[in-house]
Amino acid sequence: MIKAVLIDIDNTLILFDEEDFFRRYLGRLAPAFSDLMSREEFLTRLIGASRTLLRNRGARTNADHYMEDFTRGMDGHRGEIWNRFTRFYEDGFEALRACVTPIEGVRGVIDELRRDGLKLVAASHPLWPERVQQIRLGWAGLDPLDFHHITHIENTAFCKPQPGYYQEICDVLRVPPGECLMVGNDLINDMAAAAIGMKTYLTTDAEENGFVSFEMSRKFRENPSETIPEPDFRGSLRAVPETVRRLVT
C-alpha cells in the first residue's frame, strides 16, 4: 500500500534543457563573485563543490559540506559567500523562469494525490537551497505548502542517487520505503530509489517533448557505468494518480 509519493522537480514537474539552463544560470551567478575570484576559479570551485556532495555520507548537512569545499583557502569569507548566493537567489534567479516550460495538468495531479490522503514530497536533487526549491515549485504552478516535505541543501546529508537520500525522506515521513513511490524522469537519480525498496515511476513527458538530458546526472555521478534499475511503472505525469490508486487498493 502506498502512503507517500516522492516527486522530482527537474523535467518532471517543469521542463527545460539542462545544459542550457545551467549555462544561463552560471552566466548570471558568476558576476556576483567577480571581486573575489575570476570566472574560471568560480566555476572550478562551484563544480568541484557540487561533485563533493556525492561523498557526503550523512555526517553533516549538504550545505556545510558544500560550503567547506567551495571556500577552501578563503578564510573568513564563508559567511559572505553564502550571503551572496542567497541574494542572487532572491533577486536574480527568477529571471531563469524563461528557460522553463510548464507541464499541462500538474496542478490537477497534485490535487488528486492530496485528495487521496497521500504524503507528498518534492524530492529534487538537493543542490539548491530551500528558497530556490520553492521558486521552482512556483514555476510549476504549485505552492510549497502542497508538500509535506521538500528536500534541499540545508536539510539533507545525502544526495541522489545515494540510498541514504531516500532513507532520510522515509525517516522524516515515518513511512517505510515499501510504502513509497518515487516519481521522476531520471533513470539514474530517480530510479535509484528502488535500492531501498521504493516503487518507482519513470515519467515520459520530458522525453516526449524533447527535453531529455541525463548528461548532467552522469557528470556528477561517481560510477556512471553502474547498472540503472528498471522502473516499476512508466508513463506521463498525469497518469500517476491512477497508478497510485491501483497500488493503494
Secondary structure, 3 states (H helix, E strand, C coil): CCCEEEECCECCCEECCHHHHHHHHHHHHHHHHCCCCCHHHHHHHHHHHHHHHHHCCCCCCHHHHHHHHHCCCCCCCHHHHHHHHHHHHHHCHHHHHHHCEECCCHHHHHHHHHHCCCEEEECCCCCCCHHHHHHHHHHCCCCHHHCCEECCCCCCCCCCCCHHHHHHHHHHHCCCHHHEEEEECCCCCCHHHHHHCCEEEEECHHHHCCCCCCHHHHHHCCCCCCCCCCCCEEECHHHHHHHHHHHHC
